[in-house]
Amino acid sequence: MRSLRRRLLISLWIAVLAVGVVSAAVAYLQVSRQAKGLLDNQLAQIAVLVSGPSAGTRPPPSDDSDIEVAVWDADGTLKYSSSTLLGERHAARAGFSDIRLSRELYRMYATEIGGQHVEVAQPVDVREDQAEVAAIAALLPVLLLIPALAIVIGFVIRKLLQPVRELAQVVARRDDFAQETLPSAGLPTELKPLVEEINKLLTRQREAAERERAFIADAAHALRTPLAALQLQADVLEGSADAQERAARLADLRAGIQRAARLSTQLLSLARAVRCRRNSRKRGIG
């Protein structure tokens, strides 16, 4: 199973990437739409500028050679045309429209100003290129922000998980028979319940170990007396010369062995009962 840190990093990086892609797409569309709106305003402004009295004597006030301009008098006479593409009127109504001039798609603005009919056209490909350049320029900060944000997220997660690593190091340095509880000061709120439950488990284990030590001590004390009696009876039996006395001592020895065996059986049964009760507690907790 992967570590919590790696899972958090991957999840957050995916979330940041998804939000970044959506934000970039929305920003791209908005900037592209705004850029096209600005280009439409530019066509309208050029139409106003070229409709003045000097429209037929000077070129349109535009530095963009891709913009085509034509002006007609009220009687339909062509006063000025920037190229042969607009040698005749193309717009049937005022406003914006898309038309084809010499097999190329143009965005055209037509208007009537001071009795003059003005048409201003720009290739759609040029408009798309300009809008794309503006959109990419707006996207550049977002594209740079995504990897920077991913690095910041990795650093923050590493910093926040530092208490977990420190706690793991404390546990790793503990002695096998250490009974001290784990420190919970300075730990995140989410980790304190886990540390508290571990400390409770350590307390229960310490109490169980103390009970087992007491049980072993009691068992050793309980077995010491009958074993000493058996040893004494064996010594007496060995030094006895009378057959009847030896038989009586042997009977006492056998009785003592049986008592020791019963005591051992009782101790084993008690130990088994304690172990069964402990296992049942563990199953209840699990």
N, C-alpha and C positions, 0 to 999 in steps of 0.2 A: 504494500500500500504506500502511496506517495505521501510525503510529509505534508503537514498542515501548511507550512510556509510555502511550499511549491504549489499546493492547491490554491492558496489565496492569491499568489502571484499570477498564476495562469488565469484564474477567474477574473481578477481585476484587470489584467491586461486585455483579456477578451472584451470585457465591458468597455474599457477605455477605447479599444480599437473600434468596436461597434458604434459607440457614441461619436467618435471622431469621424468615422466614415459617413454616418448620417449627417453630422454637422457640416462636414466638407461638401457633401452633395447639396444640402440645402443652401449653404453659402454660395456654392458655385452657381446654382440656378438663380438665386436672388441677384448676385452681382452681374451675371450675364443678362438678366432681364433689365436691371438698372442701366447697364452699359448700352443696351439696345435702345432704351428710352432716351438716354442722353444723345445717342446718334440721331434719333428721330427729332429731338429738339434742335439738334444742329442743322438738320435739313430744313426745318421750319424757319430758323433764324437766317439761313442763307437765302431762303425764298424772300424774306422781308428785305434783306440787304440788296438783292439784285433787282428788286421791283422799283428802285428809285429812278430818277430822270436820266442818270448816266448808265443805265443798264445796257444800252446798245453800243456804248463807246468804250467800255473797259471790261476786262474779264471779271467773273464773280469773285467776291472777296473770300476766297478759300485757298488754303495752301495744299489741299488734298486733290491731286490730279485725278483721283478715282471718282470724284463727284461730278456728275453731269448736270448742267443747268441750261434751261431754255425759257425765253420770255416772249409772249405774243401780245400784240396790241388788241384793243377791244374789237377791231374789225377782223382779227385773225391773222394779221401780218406778223411774221416772225421777226422780232427785233434783235434777238441774240440767241445763239446756241453754241455751247462749248464744244460740241462734236456733231457729226452727222447722225449719231444715234437718236438725238432728239430733234430731228429735222421736221417732224410733224407732231401734232398733239397726240398723246397716248392716254391720258387720264380722262375718263368720262365724267368724273365727279371730283369735288374737292376732298382732300384728306389723304391718308396713307393707303397705299396699295402695293402689291407685288406684281411686277410685270416682267416680261422677257424682252430684252433688247439684244439683238444679234446673238440669239440662242443662249444668253446668259441672264440669270435671274437678278433683277434689280429691286431695291426698295425705293418707291417713288412717293414724293410728297407734292401734291398739286393744290394751288390756291388761287383765288382771285383777289388782287390787291390793286386799288386805284384804277379799275377798269382793265387791268392787265392780267393775263393768265400766265402763271409761273409754274414750272415743273422742275423739281430737283430730284435726281436719282443717284443711288449709290449701289454698287454691287453687293449682293447678299453675302458672297464669300468674304469680302473685305470686312463687312460688319461682323460676321461670325468670328473672323480672326481677331479683330479688335476686342470683341466681347470676351473671347477666350483668354486673351492676354490679360485683360483686367481681372477676370475670374481667377486665373492661376496666381496672379499677384496677390489677390485677397486670400487665396488658399495657403500660400506659403507659410504664414505664421501658424496656421492650424497644423500643417504637416510637420513643422518643426516642434510644435508643442506636444504632439502625441508621443514621440520617443522620450522627450524630456520628462513628461508626466509619468511614463512607464518607469524611468529611472528613479524618480522621486517616490513612486509607490513602492518599488523594491527596497529603497533605503528606509522608508517609514515602517514597512512590515518587519524588516530586519531589526529595527530599533525597538519596535513594540514587542517582538518575541524574545528580546534579550533576557527578560526575567525568566522565561521558560528554560532557556539554555543554562542560565546560572543555577536554577533549581535542579536541573539534571546533573550538573557538575557537583552540587552539594550531595545529592543522592549517591553519585558514583564514588565520592570520597569517603562515604560512611563506612564504618567497620561493620562486619557481618553481624555482630552481636550488639550493635549500638542501640540504645533505648531512647535516645533523645528525640523529641518531636521535630518535624521539619519547620523551618522558619516561614512565617506567612507575611511578615512585614514587608511592605513595598511591592507586593505582588498585585497584578491586576485583579479586579473584582471577579472576573470570570474564573480565575484560577484558585481563589481562596476556598470555595467549597470543596474542590478536589483535594487540596492540601489538608483541609480540616478532616475530611473523611480518611485520608491516609494516616493522619495523626491518631484518629480514633482507632483505626486498625492496629497501629503500632501499640497503642495502650492495651487493647484486648490481647494482642500477642504477648506483651510483657506480663500481663496478669496470668495468661495461660501457662507461660513458661515458669512463673513463680509457683503456680499450682502443681505443675509437673515436678519441679524440684522438691516441693514439699512432699509430694506423693512418693518420690523415689527415696527421700530420707526416711519417711515413715515405713516404707516397705523394707528398707535395709535394717531399720531398728527392729521391725517385727520379725524378720528372719534371723536376726542375730541370736536371740534367746534360744529358739528351738535348735539352731545349729550348734550352739555351745553345749546344750544339753545332750545332743546326739554325740558330740565329740567326747563328752564326759562318760556317757554310757559305753561308748566303744572302748575307752581306756579301761573302764572297770571290767568290761567283758574280757578284754585281753588279759587282765591280771587275775581273773578268777580261775581257781583250780577245781572247784566243785561243779559237777555236771548239772545238778539241779539249779544251783545259783546261776550258772552260765545260761541255762535255758530261760530262767526268769529274766536275766539281764537282756537276753536276745529278744524276748517278747517285748520288754520295755523299749528296746532300740527300734524294733519294727513299728511299735505304736508311735514313737517319736517321729520316725520317717513318714508315717501316714499323716500325722498332724502337719508336718512341714509341707508335704505334698498338697494337703487341703488348703493350707495358707497360701501356697504358691498359686493354686488354682483360683482362689478367691481374689488374689491380687491381679492375676491376669484378667479375670472377669471384670474387675473394677476398671482396669486400664482400658479394656475393650468398650465398656459402657461410656467412659469419658470420651473416647475417640468417636464413638457413634453420635454422642450428643454434639460434639464439635462439628462433625460433618453435617448434621441436620441443621445447625445454625448457619453454616456456610450456604447450604441449599436455600434456606429461607431468605438469606440476604441476597443471593443471586437471583 
